[in-house]
C-alpha cells in the first residue's frame, strides 16, 4: 500500500499541474480514472494519503463534478487565463 500511495500522490500532483496549466481535458481524464471502481476501492492506499493531497484531490473532484452540467468547470474556464485545453464535452 505504501508504494501505491506514493504513486497515487504523484498522479494527484500531475492532475494539479494540469489544472494550473488549464489542461481541463487531461484533468478530467485523470480525476475520473481515480474515481473509477478499481482505484476507489483501494481503501488502505487512500487511508495512507496525506491530508494535503486529500484536500487537493477533493478540490479537483469538485471542479470536474458532473453536477449541473459541469457548472463549476464552466465557471473556472470562463475565469481562467488563456491558453488552455478545454474538455470537449463542455464545449459541445
C-alpha positions in Angstrom: 0.0 0.0 0.0 2.9 2.5 0.6 4.1 2.2 -2.9 0.6 2.6 -4.3 0.1 5.7 -2.0 3.3 7.2 -3.5 2.0 6.6 -7.0 -1.4 8.0 -6.1 0.3 11.1 -4.7 2.2 11.6 -7.9 -1.0 11.2 -10.0 -2.7 13.8 -7.9 0.2 16.1 -8.4 0.0 15.7 -12.2 -3.7 16.4 -12.0 -3.0 19.6 -10.0 -0.4 20.6 -12.7 -3.0 20.1 -15.4 -5.4 22.4 -13.6 -2.7 25.1 -13.2 -1.9 24.7 -17.0 -5.6 24.9 -17.8 -5.5 21.4 -19.4 -9.0 20.5 -18.4 -9.2 17.6 -20.8 -6.3 15.8 -19.1 -7.5 16.8 -15.7 -11.0 15.3 -16.2 -9.4 12.1 -17.5 -7.1 11.8 -14.5 -9.8 12.6 -11.9 -12.3 10.3 -13.4 -9.8 7.5 -13.6 -9.1 8.0 -9.9 -12.9 7.8 -9.3 -13.1 4.5 -11.1 -14.1 1.5 -9.1 -10.7 -0.4 -9.3 -8.9 2.7 -7.8 -11.6 4.0 -5.5 -11.8 0.6 -3.7 -8.2 0.7 -2.5 -9.1 1.7 1.0 -5.8 1.1 2.7 -4.0 3.1 0.0 -6.3 6.0 0.3 -6.0 5.9 4.0 -2.2 6.5 3.8 -2.7 9.5 1.6 -1.5 12.8 3.2 -4.1 15.3 4.3 -2.6 17.9 1.9 -3.1 15.5 -1.1 -6.5 14.5 0.1 -7.6 18.2 0.1 -6.2 18.7 -3.4 -8.0 15.6 -4.6 -11.3 16.8 -3.1 -10.9 20.2 -4.7 -10.2 18.7 -8.1 -13.2 16.3 -7.9 -15.4 19.3 -7.0 -14.0 21.2 -10.0 -14.7 18.4 -12.5 -18.0 17.4 -11.0 -20.8 16.4 -13.4 -23.3 18.2 -11.2 -25.5 20.8 -13.1 -23.8 20.1 -16.4 -20.2 20.9 -15.3 -21.2 24.3 -13.8 -18.1 24.6 -11.6 -15.8 23.7 -14.5 -17.5 26.2 -16.8 -17.1 29.0 -14.3 -13.4 28.0 -13.9 -12.9 28.1 -17.7 -14.6 31.5 -18.0 -12.4 33.0 -15.3 -9.1 31.4 -16.4 -6.4 32.9 -18.5 -5.9 31.6 -22.0 -4.3 29.5 -23.4 -5.9 26.3 -22.2 -7.2 22.9 -23.4 -10.9 22.7 -22.6 -12.8 19.5 -22.1 -14.6 18.7 -25.4 -17.8 17.7 -23.5 -18.1 21.1 -22.1 -17.8 22.9 -25.4 -20.2 20.8 -27.4 
